[in-house]
C-alpha cells in the first residue's frame, strides 16, 4: 500500500481505481497517508473520487456486457451477492447506487447496475456523489486530528 502512496496523487488515483473494481483492495490508507504528508486535500479527494468512479464504471461495463461470471471468478462475488444487489434495486431503485462506496455491497451494486442497464448518466451522478462524500468525510476526519 505504501508503494501507492509513494506515487502521490497518481498512486491515490490508481489505488482508488483498483479498489472500486472487482479486486479486493482498499484506498482509504493511501488517502490518510497522503493527507498526513500535507498533500492538497482537494486534489487528494479529487484523485480518489475520479479513480473510484472510473473503477465502478469497469464493473458497470462488465455487468452490461454480461461478464458477471468474470467478476465472480476474480473477486469472489457470489451469485447471491449479485442477486441481493438486484433486490436492492427493486426496493430502493437507482438511489441504491449512492451506496456504491460501501464495502461488500458496492461492487455487486455497480455490477448489477450494468446488468440492469441503469442509465449511464444516472449511474455516474449517483456513484460520484456517494464516493465523493465518502472521501470528503474521511478526509475531514483525518484533517480534524
GUDRENVO-539645 format. One record per residue (C-alpha): residue number from 1; residue in one letter; x, y, z. Coordinates in nm, 2 decimals, always signed. Layout:
<rec><pos>NUM</pos><code>A</code><c1>X</c1><c2>Y</c2><c3>Z</c3></rec>
...
***
This chain:
<rec><pos>1</pos><code>X</code><c1>+0.00</c1><c2>+0.00</c2><c3>+0.00</c3></rec>
<rec><pos>2</pos><code>X</code><c1>+0.28</c1><c2>+0.24</c2><c3>+0.08</c3></rec>
<rec><pos>3</pos><code>X</code><c1>+0.40</c1><c2>+0.19</c2><c3>-0.28</c3></rec>
<rec><pos>4</pos><code>X</code><c1>+0.08</c1><c2>+0.36</c2><c3>-0.39</c3></rec>
<rec><pos>5</pos><code>X</code><c1>+0.14</c1><c2>+0.65</c2><c3>-0.15</c3></rec>
<rec><pos>6</pos><code>X</code><c1>+0.49</c1><c2>+0.69</c2><c3>-0.29</c3></rec>
<rec><pos>7</pos><code>X</code><c1>+0.33</c1><c2>+0.77</c2><c3>-0.62</c3></rec>
<rec><pos>8</pos><code>X</code><c1>+0.15</c1><c2>+1.07</c2><c3>-0.48</c3></rec>
<rec><pos>9</pos><code>X</code><c1>-0.18</c1><c2>+1.17</c2><c3>-0.65</c3></rec>
<rec><pos>10</pos><code>X</code><c1>-0.12</c1><c2>+0.91</c2><c3>-0.92</c3></rec>
<rec><pos>11</pos><code>X</code><c1>-0.10</c1><c2>+0.64</c2><c3>-0.65</c3></rec>
<rec><pos>12</pos><code>X</code><c1>-0.42</c1><c2>+0.78</c2><c3>-0.50</c3></rec>
<rec><pos>13</pos><code>X</code><c1>-0.60</c1><c2>+0.75</c2><c3>-0.83</c3></rec>
<rec><pos>14</pos><code>X</code><c1>-0.46</c1><c2>+0.41</c2><c3>-0.91</c3></rec>
<rec><pos>15</pos><code>X</code><c1>-0.55</c1><c2>+0.26</c2><c3>-0.56</c3></rec>
<rec><pos>16</pos><code>X</code><c1>-0.90</c1><c2>+0.41</c2><c3>-0.58</c3></rec>
<rec><pos>17</pos><code>X</code><c1>-0.95</c1><c2>+0.28</c2><c3>-0.93</c3></rec>
<rec><pos>18</pos><code>X</code><c1>-0.84</c1><c2>-0.07</c2><c3>-0.83</c3></rec>
<rec><pos>19</pos><code>X</code><c1>-1.04</c1><c2>-0.06</c2><c3>-0.51</c3></rec>
<rec><pos>20</pos><code>X</code><c1>-1.36</c1><c2>+0.01</c2><c3>-0.70</c3></rec>
<rec><pos>21</pos><code>X</code><c1>-1.31</c1><c2>-0.27</c2><c3>-0.95</c3></rec>
<rec><pos>22</pos><code>X</code><c1>-1.37</c1><c2>-0.62</c2><c3>-0.85</c3></rec>
<rec><pos>23</pos><code>X</code><c1>-1.02</c1><c2>-0.65</c2><c3>-0.70</c3></rec>
<rec><pos>24</pos><code>X</code><c1>-1.03</c1><c2>-0.68</c2><c3>-0.32</c3></rec>
<rec><pos>25</pos><code>X</code><c1>-0.82</c1><c2>-0.37</c2><c3>-0.24</c3></rec>
<rec><pos>26</pos><code>X</code><c1>-0.88</c1><c2>-0.05</c2><c3>-0.04</c3></rec>
<rec><pos>27</pos><code>X</code><c1>-0.79</c1><c2>+0.31</c2><c3>-0.10</c3></rec>
<rec><pos>28</pos><code>X</code><c1>-0.85</c1><c2>+0.47</c2><c3>+0.24</c3></rec>
<rec><pos>29</pos><code>X</code><c1>-0.50</c1><c2>+0.41</c2><c3>+0.38</c3></rec>
<rec><pos>30</pos><code>X</code><c1>-0.35</c1><c2>+0.59</c2><c3>+0.08</c3></rec>
<rec><pos>31</pos><code>X</code><c1>-0.58</c1><c2>+0.89</c2><c3>+0.13</c3></rec>
<rec><pos>32</pos><code>X</code><c1>-0.48</c1><c2>+0.90</c2><c3>+0.50</c3></rec>
<rec><pos>33</pos><code>X</code><c1>-0.10</c1><c2>+0.87</c2><c3>+0.42</c3></rec>
<rec><pos>34</pos><code>X</code><c1>-0.12</c1><c2>+1.15</c2><c3>+0.15</c3></rec>
<rec><pos>35</pos><code>X</code><c1>-0.31</c1><c2>+1.38</c2><c3>+0.38</c3></rec>
<rec><pos>36</pos><code>X</code><c1>-0.06</c1><c2>+1.32</c2><c3>+0.66</c3></rec>
<rec><pos>37</pos><code>X</code><c1>+0.22</c1><c2>+1.42</c2><c3>+0.41</c3></rec>
<rec><pos>38</pos><code>X</code><c1>+0.04</c1><c2>+1.75</c2><c3>+0.35</c3></rec>
<rec><pos>39</pos><code>X</code><c1>-0.09</c1><c2>+1.69</c2><c3>+0.00</c3></rec>
<rec><pos>40</pos><code>X</code><c1>-0.36</c1><c2>+1.93</c2><c3>-0.10</c3></rec>
<rec><pos>41</pos><code>X</code><c1>-0.69</c1><c2>+1.77</c2><c3>+0.03</c3></rec>
<rec><pos>42</pos><code>X</code><c1>-0.89</c1><c2>+1.89</c2><c3>-0.27</c3></rec>
<rec><pos>43</pos><code>X</code><c1>-0.65</c1><c2>+1.72</c2><c3>-0.51</c3></rec>
<rec><pos>44</pos><code>X</code><c1>-0.64</c1><c2>+1.40</c2><c3>-0.30</c3></rec>
<rec><pos>45</pos><code>X</code><c1>-1.02</c1><c2>+1.38</c2><c3>-0.27</c3></rec>
<rec><pos>46</pos><code>X</code><c1>-1.05</c1><c2>+1.46</c2><c3>-0.65</c3></rec>
<rec><pos>47</pos><code>X</code><c1>-0.80</c1><c2>+1.19</c2><c3>-0.75</c3></rec>
<rec><pos>48</pos><code>X</code><c1>-0.97</c1><c2>+0.94</c2><c3>-0.52</c3></rec>
<rec><pos>49</pos><code>X</code><c1>-1.32</c1><c2>+1.02</c2><c3>-0.64</c3></rec>
<rec><pos>50</pos><code>X</code><c1>-1.23</c1><c2>+1.01</c2><c3>-1.01</c3></rec>
<rec><pos>51</pos><code>X</code><c1>-1.03</c1><c2>+0.69</c2><c3>-0.98</c3></rec>
<rec><pos>52</pos><code>X</code><c1>-1.30</c1><c2>+0.52</c2><c3>-0.77</c3></rec>
<rec><pos>53</pos><code>X</code><c1>-1.58</c1><c2>+0.62</c2><c3>-1.01</c3></rec>
<rec><pos>54</pos><code>X</code><c1>-1.39</c1><c2>+0.50</c2><c3>-1.31</c3></rec>
<rec><pos>55</pos><code>X</code><c1>-1.33</c1><c2>+0.17</c2><c3>-1.14</c3></rec>
<rec><pos>56</pos><code>X</code><c1>-1.70</c1><c2>+0.14</c2><c3>-1.08</c3></rec>
<rec><pos>57</pos><code>X</code><c1>-1.76</c1><c2>+0.20</c2><c3>-1.45</c3></rec>
<rec><pos>58</pos><code>X</code><c1>-1.55</c1><c2>-0.11</c2><c3>-1.52</c3></rec>
<rec><pos>59</pos><code>X</code><c1>-1.79</c1><c2>-0.31</c2><c3>-1.30</c3></rec>
<rec><pos>60</pos><code>X</code><c1>-2.09</c1><c2>-0.14</c2><c3>-1.48</c3></rec>
<rec><pos>61</pos><code>X</code><c1>-1.94</c1><c2>-0.24</c2><c3>-1.81</c3></rec>
<rec><pos>62</pos><code>X</code><c1>-1.89</c1><c2>-0.60</c2><c3>-1.70</c3></rec>
<rec><pos>63</pos><code>X</code><c1>-2.25</c1><c2>-0.62</c2><c3>-1.59</c3></rec>
<rec><pos>64</pos><code>X</code><c1>-2.37</c1><c2>-0.45</c2><c3>-1.92</c3></rec>
<rec><pos>65</pos><code>X</code><c1>-2.16</c1><c2>-0.69</c2><c3>-2.13</c3></rec>
<rec><pos>66</pos><code>X</code><c1>-2.28</c1><c2>-1.00</c2><c3>-1.95</c3></rec>
<rec><pos>67</pos><code>X</code><c1>-1.94</c1><c2>-1.06</c2><c3>-1.79</c3></rec>
<rec><pos>68</pos><code>X</code><c1>-2.07</c1><c2>-1.12</c2><c3>-1.44</c3></rec>
<rec><pos>69</pos><code>X</code><c1>-1.91</c1><c2>-1.46</c2><c3>-1.44</c3></rec>
<rec><pos>70</pos><code>X</code><c1>-1.56</c1><c2>-1.29</c2><c3>-1.48</c3></rec>
<rec><pos>71</pos><code>X</code><c1>-1.64</c1><c2>-1.06</c2><c3>-1.19</c3></rec>
<rec><pos>72</pos><code>X</code><c1>-1.74</c1><c2>-1.36</c2><c3>-0.97</c3></rec>
<rec><pos>73</pos><code>X</code><c1>-1.43</c1><c2>-1.55</c2><c3>-1.06</c3></rec>
<rec><pos>74</pos><code>X</code><c1>-1.18</c1><c2>-1.27</c2><c3>-1.00</c3></rec>
<rec><pos>75</pos><code>X</code><c1>-1.33</c1><c2>-1.11</c2><c3>-0.69</c3></rec>
<rec><pos>76</pos><code>X</code><c1>-1.52</c1><c2>-1.39</c2><c3>-0.53</c3></rec>
<rec><pos>77</pos><code>X</code><c1>-1.85</c1><c2>-1.20</c2><c3>-0.56</c3></rec>
<rec><pos>78</pos><code>X</code><c1>-2.11</c1><c2>-1.47</c2><c3>-0.52</c3></rec>
<rec><pos>79</pos><code>X</code><c1>-2.42</c1><c2>-1.51</c2><c3>-0.73</c3></rec>
<rec><pos>80</pos><code>X</code><c1>-2.61</c1><c2>-1.45</c2><c3>-0.41</c3></rec>
<rec><pos>81</pos><code>X</code><c1>-2.44</c1><c2>-1.11</c2><c3>-0.36</c3></rec>
<rec><pos>82</pos><code>X</code><c1>-2.54</c1><c2>-1.01</c2><c3>-0.72</c3></rec>
<rec><pos>83</pos><code>X</code><c1>-2.90</c1><c2>-1.12</c2><c3>-0.65</c3></rec>
<rec><pos>84</pos><code>X</code><c1>-2.90</c1><c2>-0.92</c2><c3>-0.33</c3></rec>
<rec><pos>85</pos><code>X</code><c1>-2.78</c1><c2>-0.62</c2><c3>-0.52</c3></rec>
<rec><pos>86</pos><code>X</code><c1>-3.06</c1><c2>-0.67</c2><c3>-0.77</c3></rec>
<rec><pos>87</pos><code>X</code><c1>-3.31</c1><c2>-0.69</c2><c3>-0.48</c3></rec>
<rec><pos>88</pos><code>X</code><c1>-3.18</c1><c2>-0.36</c2><c3>-0.35</c3></rec>
<rec><pos>89</pos><code>X</code><c1>-3.25</c1><c2>-0.21</c2><c3>-0.69</c3></rec>
<rec><pos>90</pos><code>X</code><c1>-3.61</c1><c2>-0.35</c2><c3>-0.67</c3></rec>
<rec><pos>91</pos><code>X</code><c1>-3.65</c1><c2>-0.20</c2><c3>-0.32</c3></rec>
<rec><pos>92</pos><code>X</code><c1>-3.47</c1><c2>+0.13</c2><c3>-0.35</c3></rec>
<rec><pos>93</pos><code>X</code><c1>-3.43</c1><c2>+0.19</c2><c3>-0.72</c3></rec>
<rec><pos>94</pos><code>X</code><c1>-3.13</c1><c2>+0.36</c2><c3>-0.86</c3></rec>
<rec><pos>95</pos><code>X</code><c1>-3.08</c1><c2>+0.56</c2><c3>-0.54</c3></rec>
<rec><pos>96</pos><code>X</code><c1>-2.92</c1><c2>+0.25</c2><c3>-0.41</c3></rec>
<rec><pos>97</pos><code>X</code><c1>-2.61</c1><c2>+0.35</c2><c3>-0.61</c3></rec>
<rec><pos>98</pos><code>X</code><c1>-2.54</c1><c2>+0.61</c2><c3>-0.35</c3></rec>
<rec><pos>99</pos><code>X</code><c1>-2.42</c1><c2>+0.32</c2><c3>-0.15</c3></rec>
<rec><pos>100</pos><code>X</code><c1>-2.17</c1><c2>+0.20</c2><c3>-0.42</c3></rec>
<rec><pos>101</pos><code>X</code><c1>-1.89</c1><c2>+0.30</c2><c3>-0.18</c3></rec>
<rec><pos>102</pos><code>X</code><c1>-1.99</c1><c2>+0.06</c2><c3>+0.10</c3></rec>
<rec><pos>103</pos><code>X</code><c1>-1.76</c1><c2>-0.24</c2><c3>+0.13</c3></rec>
<rec><pos>104</pos><code>X</code><c1>-1.90</c1><c2>-0.58</c2><c3>+0.03</c3></rec>
<rec><pos>105</pos><code>X</code><c1>-2.22</c1><c2>-0.44</c2><c3>-0.13</c3></rec>
<rec><pos>106</pos><code>X</code><c1>-2.07</c1><c2>-0.17</c2><c3>-0.35</c3></rec>
<rec><pos>107</pos><code>X</code><c1>-1.91</c1><c2>-0.39</c2><c3>-0.62</c3></rec>
<rec><pos>108</pos><code>X</code><c1>-2.22</c1><c2>-0.61</c2><c3>-0.66</c3></rec>
<rec><pos>109</pos><code>X</code><c1>-2.43</c1><c2>-0.30</c2><c3>-0.69</c3></rec>
<rec><pos>110</pos><code>X</code><c1>-2.23</c1><c2>-0.15</c2><c3>-0.97</c3></rec>
<rec><pos>111</pos><code>X</code><c1>-2.21</c1><c2>-0.48</c2><c3>-1.15</c3></rec>
<rec><pos>112</pos><code>X</code><c1>-2.59</c1><c2>-0.53</c2><c3>-1.12</c3></rec>
<rec><pos>113</pos><code>X</code><c1>-2.65</c1><c2>-0.17</c2><c3>-1.24</c3></rec>
<rec><pos>114</pos><code>X</code><c1>-2.48</c1><c2>-0.26</c2><c3>-1.56</c3></rec>
<rec><pos>115</pos><code>X</code><c1>-2.67</c1><c2>-0.58</c2><c3>-1.60</c3></rec>
<rec><pos>116</pos><code>X</code><c1>-2.99</c1><c2>-0.40</c2><c3>-1.53</c3></rec>
<rec><pos>117</pos><code>X</code><c1>-2.89</c1><c2>-0.14</c2><c3>-1.79</c3></rec>
<rec><pos>118</pos><code>X</code><c1>-2.93</c1><c2>+0.16</c2><c3>-1.55</c3></rec>
<rec><pos>119</pos><code>X</code><c1>-2.90</c1><c2>+0.49</c2><c3>-1.74</c3></rec>
<rec><pos>120</pos><code>X</code><c1>-2.53</c1><c2>+0.57</c2><c3>-1.76</c3></rec>
<rec><pos>121</pos><code>X</code><c1>-2.57</c1><c2>+0.94</c2><c3>-1.67</c3></rec>
<rec><pos>122</pos><code>X</code><c1>-2.78</c1><c2>+0.85</c2><c3>-1.36</c3></rec>
<rec><pos>123</pos><code>X</code><c1>-2.52</c1><c2>+0.58</c2><c3>-1.27</c3></rec>
<rec><pos>124</pos><code>X</code><c1>-2.23</c1><c2>+0.83</c2><c3>-1.29</c3></rec>
<rec><pos>125</pos><code>X</code><c1>-2.41</c1><c2>+1.10</c2><c3>-1.10</c3></rec>
<rec><pos>126</pos><code>X</code><c1>-2.52</c1><c2>+0.88</c2><c3>-0.81</c3></rec>
<rec><pos>127</pos><code>X</code><c1>-2.20</c1><c2>+0.68</c2><c3>-0.78</c3></rec>
<rec><pos>128</pos><code>X</code><c1>-1.99</c1><c2>+1.00</c2><c3>-0.79</c3></rec>
<rec><pos>129</pos><code>X</code><c1>-2.20</c1><c2>+1.17</c2><c3>-0.52</c3></rec>
<rec><pos>130</pos><code>X</code><c1>-2.17</c1><c2>+0.87</c2><c3>-0.29</c3></rec>
<rec><pos>131</pos><code>X</code><c1>-1.80</c1><c2>+0.82</c2><c3>-0.34</c3></rec>
<rec><pos>132</pos><code>X</code><c1>-1.72</c1><c2>+1.19</c2><c3>-0.32</c3></rec>
<rec><pos>133</pos><code>X</code><c1>-1.89</c1><c2>+1.23</c2><c3>+0.01</c3></rec>
<rec><pos>134</pos><code>X</code><c1>-1.73</c1><c2>+0.92</c2><c3>+0.15</c3></rec>
<rec><pos>135</pos><code>X</code><c1>-1.38</c1><c2>+1.06</c2><c3>+0.07</c3></rec>
<rec><pos>136</pos><code>X</code><c1>-1.48</c1><c2>+1.40</c2><c3>+0.19</c3></rec>
<rec><pos>137</pos><code>X</code><c1>-1.59</c1><c2>+1.27</c2><c3>+0.53</c3></rec>
<rec><pos>138</pos><code>X</code><c1>-1.28</c1><c2>+1.05</c2><c3>+0.56</c3></rec>
<rec><pos>139</pos><code>X</code><c1>-1.05</c1><c2>+1.34</c2><c3>+0.48</c3></rec>
<rec><pos>140</pos><code>X</code><c1>-1.24</c1><c2>+1.57</c2><c3>+0.72</c3></rec>
<rec><pos>141</pos><code>X</code><c1>-1.19</c1><c2>+1.31</c2><c3>+1.00</c3></rec>
<rec><pos>142</pos><code>X</code><c1>-0.82</c1><c2>+1.28</c2><c3>+0.92</c3></rec>
<rec><pos>143</pos><code>X</code><c1>-0.76</c1><c2>+1.66</c2><c3>+0.90</c3></rec>
<rec><pos>144</pos><code>X</code><c1>-0.95</c1><c2>+1.73</c2><c3>+1.22</c3></rec>
<rec><pos>145</pos><code>X</code><c1>-0.69</c1><c2>+1.55</c2><c3>+1.42</c3></rec>
***
